[in-house]
Amino acid sequence: MAEAGLSIPEWMRKKPIDAGVSRNGRRRRTSVVERTISGLSEALRSSIFSERIAARPGLLQRIDPRIKILGFLTLLIAIGLIHSPFILLGLYAGTVLLAAMSRISPGYFVKRVWLFIPLFTGVIVLPSLFNIIRPGDPLVTLWDFGRDVHLGPWLLGDSLAVTRQGATGAVIFVLRVAASVSLAVLLTLSTRWPDLLKALRVFHVPRVFVLIISMTYRYIFLLLGLATDMFTARRSRLAGVSTPREDRRFVTGSMGALLGKSQALGEEVYAAMVSRGYSGEPRTLNRFSLAGRDLVFAACVAILAVAVIGGDRIIG
Amino acid sequence: MAENNQVGGPAIGEGNAVYEVSSVSYSYEETGALDDVTFEVKAGESLALLGANGSGKSTLLKMMNALIFPSSGSVRAFGEELSEESLQDEGFSLAFRRRVGFVFQNSDAQLFSPSVWEEIAFGPLHLELEPGEVEERVEATVHILGLEHLRDRPPFHLSSGEKKKVALASVLAISPEVLLLDEPTAGLDPKTAGFLARLTVQLAAAGKTVITATQDLALAKEVAGRAIVLGEDHRTAGDGPAARILGNRELLLSANLIHDHPHSHAGMEHYHPHSHLEEHHHGDEH
């Protein structure tokens, strides 16, 4: 039905040039944009999955969040003090065992931890393997220069080799990171987000700090949702193959739009929270109360920490 | 619903002014949103705020929920002026938030908790109710709105209708005396929209003051006893009994709430004001 002053132009009345829906067998390349969409929805899915894990009736889920934070902090400090790769390996194995006892699939847990490690430790560890950076007893010689090589005023030595000291250091470092990251992942997977925030408040972490992390968490979801919508909307309008150049332009353009949109929506979310009484203090219904198992857990952690540090001193 | 919360403010009976909005203006940067708006809302009244897109309805509701404050003029609620300063007062802020509930137009903005159950518990918890009472209220609200099967689902994964119900539940669990509803039926299927309209009528009948911002005239007719029209110039264009306002075609046309619509009768095309307020039959020729 046409309205006064609004008429449909001729080109809009025509049928699309190629209205056929038959297949022609050619595959479209998956573009950056499409991979981004699947990445975004994966992130959303995994966060929901994490919430479910935290709701499972496992060992760590039953421990009071305050005790869990204190216990894991103690273990983190212990890990930092240990030099024996065997004890570190044992502690790491312990975290996998804890994961299994908390109904977290060990495969998922191990994968989640080790995905981080090459990224965060590789850059630091790799150079220290070699004798150029960290002199020591050569373990594997990669390149024998035959004479002393100088780089400006810097003496590189007569060969490029992986040293025993470098390799040991790297192994210790990687194990330390693996065990620490495992503990952090265990804590976040086994504790519901609001409880974790509430526990932080118990330790007198400033209210504004807790507020910032809680809002950041909300905004990540908003951002994910908005980005998924924008990328999906683009894909629905995209018939042929877009060039990488076009994709890049879209991505840079959408970053700005996304920021504006998420800020507007973020402000509204905050308003909705304030409207229902939020004043910067996260509240959850689970009142924390220490049970016998919390004390047993605390005692086990304390004994373990003393034992591993003591054991390390004896071996070391 | 549980009894009203009477903390920190005068007890209000039917007929007392809940809101006094005097000469309120507001602008976003350069754009005006409200211009010299004045009205009062009495306790127990059911009021529809009518206006086209961009007329300032949402801005007005946000102001009445003390989320933004007027550039000039004043909004008083329960006899107390709403200002950044008065909302800084913990006692007043707590009492005000307990007495006034706001259902946002955008449910996505309103739902931020990990599960439906926690979403509904958010308000009562943050308004410092006893844990036992919080649980009782959440359970009752879940039951009233028929959300039992969604209790443990993350709210952002629901359909629009379900999201709206959860958003409403999250406010009803607070049991506020005043309900501010921003376009409650926008984007909902007829069944859900009808359910929300009936619920609104029941809440009003239960003594709640209900203020509904909408451009859905059928909804206004169903739920409101009084209507205020905001014109496209952001000023009050009309204020009176809903039946009278909704019968004033001139007024509704000028506020862009109804529109001219070409009709052809016996081959002769002509225009007349058109809305879907009353049952409207079109012949086969359309």
Interface residues (C-beta under 8 A of the other chain):
Chain A: M1 A2 E3 A4 I48 E51 A55 R192 W193 P194 R218 F221 L222 G225 L265 E268 V269 A271 A272 M273 V274 S275 R276 G277 Y278 S279 E281 R283 T284 L285 R287
Chain B: K62 N65 L67 E90 S93 L94 R97 R98 G101 F102 F104 N106 D108 A109 Q110 F112 S113 P114 S115 E118 A121 F122 G123 L125 H126 L127 E128 P131 V134 E135 D152 P154 F156 H157 S170 V171 I174 D260 H261 P262 Y271 H286
